[in-house]
């Protein structure tokens, strides 16, 4: 049980960027058909309009390390709220498709930057023993935002011809609340010491995080944070042998996250269920069944991450992936379609407990203080570029190959993930960030 209420509030505030991420990503599902009809969009333009947020996410994750490092974690988090607000208003009032795409792209940039700044900020303010569950709140809020978006769309669906504008515009309310809450955040003490040139300010924030610590203990911690930069030597380029281990770990966890097929299943669930003859119930299975399963098991992962550890959850998730995806491949091969929905729900549960709970926490832990923003940006960019590519190619994959082969491919990739976790992934549970820096130094 976390006793420091201020620390919990700060972590919760930062993690609300994840709620807006989840809401913004899914809310378009209630408006996309109306938009296509209203503006008479051909298939190519319609696809581009709906995917603009995703491409904004790719750009946002690529550039997100720069403002996080240059201006600080707190200001960047506040800026994210402004981007979400502008995107919501712009999408709701868009008079034609091109201004709509610009508004959605702005929101996507906010999503991309949020995956860099929010987990990073939480990992830097959290004590080592609580870092997993606090940073994991970001993923929990993503899933919660997805569920709320589905519910919001359902509630607004019958209010008239402008229902789609209300669906998109309502996001401005939580975006504004989040932005206001960001004014109450302190700056990351590690950023203050290593980048902001304010050692005393960093110690002050540490004292609020750990009120039980003595003045001597706080000074020792501040020295360790400052020393972590000095030990790294003079500034070098990011892609160097010095960061070979954390760069490899960040790339592979993001790579395997998407090569599980998670985005394909979430985005194309109706298509998958249609293959089994469940066309009429596909929307319900996607928005309610998958959403609720994802939320419940994300909470389970959040509860376990500081108890069992990141590596253990990745192992558990890998076995769950292999079993559920393998059964899906077998079911499509043998036309035993009745078990497919149960396998998909089991797949979602395995993802939520494993990769879903771990990825943002793990990437935010493994880089040195000086390189954490750049490292988080690299991991997030890897995640989003593979998400975009998988989303782009999945429809073509199921046309070119049978579903059994597609799910068999995802199963094989998760076998490789299991081997990787066993042979390469270190446990980061309960280890101070400065100690992790020494362990992962090349």
N, C-alpha and C positions, 0 to 999 in steps of 0.2 A: 504493500500500500504506500503510495507516494504522499509524504507528509507536507512537503513544501507546496502550498497552494499557489503561490506566485509562479513557481516553476511550471506547474501543471497548466496554468492559464496561458503562460507564454508559449508553451509547446502546442497547446490547443489552438491558439490564435494562428501560429505559423502553419499548423496542419490544415486549417480551414482553406488555405490555398489549394489543398488537395480536394476539398469538397467542391470548390468552384471548378477545378479541373474536371472532376467526374461529371458534374452537372453540365458544363459547357460542351463536353465531348458527346454526350448522349441526347441532349435536349433537341438537337437538330432532327432526331428520328421522328418526332411528332409533326414536323413542319415540311419535311423534304418533298413529299408528294404534292402538297398544296402549292409549294413554290414552283415546282416543275410545271404544273398546270397553269398557274397564274401568269408566269412569264414565258410560257410556251418554249421551254428549253429542250433542245435536242439532248440525246444521251450523253454526248461528250461534255457539253456545257453544264448539264445537270451534275455529272460526276465531278467536274472541276469545282463547281460551287459548293457541293457538299464536302469535298475533301480539302477545301482551302484551310480550314482550321488545323487539319493534320499537318499540312505543309508548313503552316505557321509554327506548329509545335517543333518541327524539325529545325527551323531557323532559330526559334527561341532557345532550344536546348543547346544549339551550337554557340550562340553568343551569350548565353546566360551567365557564364563564368566571369565575363568582363565586368558588368555592373556589380555583381556580388563581391568581387575582389576590389574594384576601384572605389565604389561608393559605400560599401558596407552591406551586411545582410539585412539590416532593418529597413533601410531606404529602398532596397530592391524589393522586399516583400510588400511594402507600401505601393510601390510602382506597379506591381502585379495586380493589386486590387483596382487601381485606376484603369489598367488595360482591360480587365474583365468588365468594368463598368461601361467604358466607352464601346466595347464590343457589343454588349447587350443592347444599349441604346441604339447604336448604329444598325444592328441587325433588325431590330424591331421597326425602325422608321425607314429602312432602305426602300427607295422608290423604284429601283431596278436591280438587276442581278449583279452588276459590276460593283456598285457601292456595297451591296450585301456581301460580296466576296471579300472586299477590303475589310469590312467590319469583322467577319469571321476569321480572317487572317490575323487581325490584331488580337483577337481572343486566343488564337492558337499560339501566338508569341507568348502571351501570358502563361498558357499551359506549359510551354517548353521551359520558360525561365523558372516557373514554380517548381518543376522537378529538380532543378539545380539548387535553388536558394532555400526552399523550405526544409527538406531533409538535412541539408548541410547546417543550417542555423540550429535546428533542434539537436543534432549530434554534438554541436559545439557548446551548447548550454547545459546538456544533460550529464549528470554523474554517470560514471561507467556502468554501475549496476542497474541503472534505469534507462540506459540509452536506447536499448532495443524497443521497449514498449512505447517510449515517448516518440522516437523517430518513426516507429511503425504506425503511429496515429495518422500520419500523412496518407498511407495506403488505405487505412480504414475509412478515412474521410473521402477518398476517391470513390470507393465502393458505395458509401452512404450517399454521396452526391449523385451517383448513377441512379440509385433507387429513387431518390427524391425527384430527379428529373422525369423518370417514368411516371411517377405519381402526379407530378405537376402537370405533365402533358395530358394525362387522363382527366384531370379535374377541369382543365381549360378547353378541352376538345370541343365542347358543345356550346360555346358562348357566341358563335357566329362566324362570319367570313374572316374576321381579323384574329381568330383564335391563334393562328400560327405566330402572329406578331407578339401577342401576349406571352406565348410559350417562350419565345426567345428573349423578350424584354424583361420578364420577371426576374431574370438573373441579376439585374441591376440592384435589386434589394439586398441579397446576401453579399454582393460585391461591395456595396457601400458600407454595410455593417462590418465586413472584414477590414476594409481600408481604415475605418475609424478605429477599430480595435488595434491595428498596427501601431497607432500613435502611442499605445501603452507598452510597447515592447522595448526592452533595453537592447543595446547593440551587443553582438556576440563578444564575450570577453576575450576570446582568442583572436578575433579580428582586431579588436582595440589594441592588443599587445603587439601583434605581429605586423599589422598593416596600418593601424590608425595612429601609432606613435603615442598611445595613451596608456601606459602601464598602470598608473593609479586608477584610471577608469575601469580597466580590466579587472583589477583586484576588487574594486567596489562591486562590480557585477558578480564576480565569484562569491563575494561575501553574502550576497542576496540569494545566490543559488545554494550555498552551503553555510547557513547561518551558524552551524555548530562548529565550524572550523576556526582555529585560532589564527591570530595575525601572522604567526610564524609559518603555519601551514599554508596560508594564502600566498605568502611571499615565495615559499618554495615552489608552489604550483605555478605562479607567474614566471619564476625563473626557468622552470621546465618548459613552459610554452615558448618563452623567448629563446631558450637554448635549442629548441627543436629547429628553429630557423638557422641559428648559428651553426649547428651540427651538419646541416644540409649543405654547408659551403656556399660559395658565391652563386648567384642566380644563374640557372642554366635553362635551356629550352625545355619545354615540357616532355617532348618525346626524346628521352635520353635513357641511357643504361641505368641511371640512378633510380628511375621510376618504372623499370621494366616489370617488376612483379605486380605492383598495384595496377598498372595500365593493362596488363594481361588479364588480371582478375576482373577488372571492371568491364573490359571488352567481352569476355566470355560469359559472365553472368547476364549481361544484356543480350548477347547473341542467343544464348540458350533460352532466355525468357521468351523471346519471340519465336524461336524455332520449335517451341512446344506446340505452336499453333493457336495460342490463346486469343490473339486478335482475330484470327480467322473464325474461330468458334463464336466469339462475341459479336462480330460484325455480320456474320453470315449464318447465324443460327437458324433463321427461317428456311434458308436454302438447304441446310443439312437435314432439318426435320422434314422438309418436303420430300427428300429422297426416301424417307422411311414411311411415307403415306400419312404423316401427321400434319398436313398443310393447315387445316382449320384451327388447330391449337398451337401453331408455331409461334404466333405473336405472344400468346400468354406464357408459353414455355420460356420464351426469350426474356420478356420484360419482368415477369414475376418470378418464375421458377429459378432462372439463372441468377437474377438479381438478389433474391433472398438467400440462395445457397452461397453466393459470393460474400454477402455481408456476414452471415453466420460464421463461416469458416475463416474469414479475415479476422474476426474477433478472436477465434480460437488461436490463430497464428500469433496475434498480438499478445495473447495471454501466455503463450509458450515461448516466445522468442528470447526472453531473458531467463527462462527456466531451463530449456533444453539447449539453447544456442542456435546461431545462424546455420552452422554447418549441419547440425542434426536435422533442422527443419528442411534444408535442401535435400538431404538424403530421403527423408520421409516423403517429401513432395515428388522426388524422382520416382520412387517406387509407385506412388499413386498415379503419376503420369503414365508410366509404362503399362500398368495394369489396365487403366481406363482407356487409353489410346489403343493399346493392343487388342482389347475386347471390341472396340469400335471397328477396327480394321477387320477382325474376324467376323463380326456381325454383318458388315457390308459384303464381305466375301461369300458368306454362307446364306445371305438374305434373312438372317435372324434379326429383323429390324426392331422387334419388341424391346430389346435390351438397350438400344441406342440412347434414348433419353436418360436412362439411369446412368449409363456410361458418361454422357456429357456432364451430368450433374456431379458425378464422382471426379471427373477431370477438373471442373471448376473448383471443387473442394480441395483437390490436391494442389492446384495452383495457388489458391488463397492461403493455404497453410504454409506452402513452401516458397516458391519464387515471389509470389505476390507480397508476402509479409517481409521477405528478406531483402529484395533487390535495392530499394532506396536506402535502407539502413546500412547495408553492407558497403555500397559505393561511397556513402558519406563518411565511413569510418577508415578506409584503407589508405587514403592519401595523406601525406604530411600537411601540417598546418598551412605552409606557404603555398602548396599546390592543390589544396582541397577544392577550391572553386573550379579550377581548370579540370581537375580530375572528375568532379561531379558532372561538369558540362560534357566531358568526353564520354562518360558512361551513359548519360542521358541521351546524347546525340546518337550513340550506337543503338540504344534501345529504340529510339523513334525512327531512325532511318530504316531499320529492319522491320519495324511495325508498318511503315508506309509501303515498303516493298512487298511485304507479305500480303497486305490488304490489296495491293495493286494486282498481284499475280495469282492470288488464290482462286478467283473465278475461272481463270484460264487453266489452272492446275486441275480443277475438278472436271473441266471439259476435256482436257487432254488425257487424263488418267482416271481410273476408277477410284471411287472413294476409299476402297480398301488399300490401294497403293498410297494414296495421300496420307491416310491415317497411319499406315505402316511406316512411311517416311518420318512422320512426327515421332512415332514410337522409337525408331532407331536413333533419332537425335537425342531423345531423353535417356536412352541407354548410354550414349556418349556423355551426357551431362552427369550421370551417376558416376561414371569412371572418373571424370574430371573432379567432381566434388571429393571423392575418396582419395585422389592422388595429389591434388593441388590446393584445395581450399583450406585456409587456416580458420580456426575458431576465433572470433573476435569478441565473444560474450564476456563482459566484465573487464575488458582490458582497456586501460586509459589510452587516449588517442596518441599521446606522445610515446608510450611504450610500443604501440602498434607500429608507429613510424620506424622505430629501431628494428623491430622484428622483420619488417617487409623491405628494409633497405637492401639494395643490391650491393 
